[in-house]
Amino acid sequence: MGTPKRKVANLSRYAEDMNNLRQARADKRQIEAYIASLEKRLKKAVGEAESAEIDGVEVFTYAKTGSYRWAEFATENSAIADQYKIKQEVEVLDKEALLRDHGGLLAAFQTRQFLVK
């Protein structure tokens, strides 16, 4: 039994939408990079302060949170991190067996991914 043919929709009348989507995604990447560069400059300018103001008006805060960059810490301080590692038991689904035994039931739960070519 061969691989079933994919269903293909003809979207010729949506060519402009497709082009607009590509352009919007390119614009989004540019805007996100610009936002990141502005945030980086402002964070550097505020230094160790927890907030910043312009003309006496607070414009943003940059305070510490209760979260930590654990993976980065463990990489930079492996000798210490190794002393604090614990084993944890984790329950996970046996996905292959579930697909093998109940593939038809899972069909309604299969995800789709939208990729622009």
N, C-alpha and C positions, 0 to 999 in steps of 0.2 A: 504494500500500500504506500503510495508516494505522498509527498508533502502536499496538502491541499493548497489550491490557488488562493492568493490574497485577494480580498475585495479592494478595488481601487475606485475611488470617486473621481469623476471628471469635474474639476473646479475651474475650467477655462474662464467662466464668467467672474471668477473671484481673483483673477491675476493681479488686479490693482490692490486688493486686500493683502495678497501674499507679498507684494513688493513693499507695501506700507508696513507690514509686520517685520520684514527684514530690516527696514530702515529704522523702525521704532526700537528694535532690539539693539541695533548699532548705536543709536542715540542714547539708549539706557546705559550701555556699557561706558560710553563717554561721560555721561552725567555722573554715574557712580564713581568713576575714577576721579573726576573733578571734585566731587563731594569728599572723597577720601583724602585728597591732597589738601583741601581746605581744613578738614578736621585735624589732620596731622600738624599743619602749621599752627592752628589755634591751640592744640594740646601742648605743643612745644613751647609756645609763647606763655601759657599759663603756668608751666613748670610744676612745682609741687603744691601750688595753691589749689583749693578745693572748689573755687568758683571764680568767675570772671565778670567784670562789669565794664560797661562803656558809658562814659558821662554819668556815673553814679547809678546806672541801671544794670542789675544783674542780667547777663545775657546767656550764661550757661554755667552748669556745675560740672565738676570733674572729680567727684569724691570716690573714695575707695568703697568697694562693696564687700559683702561677705563671701564672695567667690574667689577662687584662686586658679591659676593656670597650672593645674597639677601635672599634666604631661610635660610641660616645659620644665617645671621644677625637677621632675624625675630624671629628665634627660641631662640637665645641668648638674644635678647632685645625686648621681646614681648610687653612690656608697651609702648615703643617708636613706634615700628612698627604698633601697633594697631591704633595709632593716624594718621597714613599716609595711611591707607587702603582706597581704593576707590572701588566702585562697577562699573563693566564694563558689558555692554550688549554684548553678544557674539552670533553670528549666527552659528548654526550647522545644519547638515542634520539630519532629522528624519530617521535614518537608518532602523529601523524596518518597518516603513510605506513604505519606498522606496523599500525594499526587498519584502514586501508583494505585492505591486502594480506593480513593474517592475523587478521582480526577473530574468526573462529571459534576459532582457537587461543588467543586472548587471553581468551575468555569465562571460562575456568577461573581466571583471575588477576584478574578484576574485583573490586574491593573493595565492601564494603557499609558504610553508615553508619547507626548507630542514632540517630535523632532523635525525641525525645519531643514530641508535639504538644500 
